[in-house]
Amino acid sequence: MNHPLSFYAKISAVCFAVGAGMEAFMIRTGFYEKVTQLEAQRLEETREDRERFLSELRAELERQAAEKGIKLKVPPASSDRSDGGHEMPPR
C-alpha cells in the first residue's frame, strides 16, 4: 500500500490533536495533582515500612550478638543521623 505523503501528514495531525486534547483534559480535571498526591502517599508508606523493618533487623542483630557475646558495630539508624538518613555523595 503506497499512500501519499499528505495521508501521513493528516494522520499525524489527527494523532497530535487527540493527544493534546487528552493532555488538556487530564490537566483540567486535576489528574496530575491526584497522581502526585498518591505517589507521595505511597512513598511515605514505603519509607515507614522500610524504617520499621530496619529497626526490627537492628534489634534482632543486636539480640543475636549479645546472645553470642559478640561486639557488634551497627551503623546508626537513619532517624538518628543528622542528615536525615541520606548519604552525602563523595566530593
ABEGO torsion letter per residue (X at the ends): XBBBAAAAAAAAAAAAAAAAAAAAAAAAAGAAAAAAAAAAAAAAAAAAAAAAAAAAAAAAAAAAAAAAGBBBBBBBBAAABAAGGBBBBBX
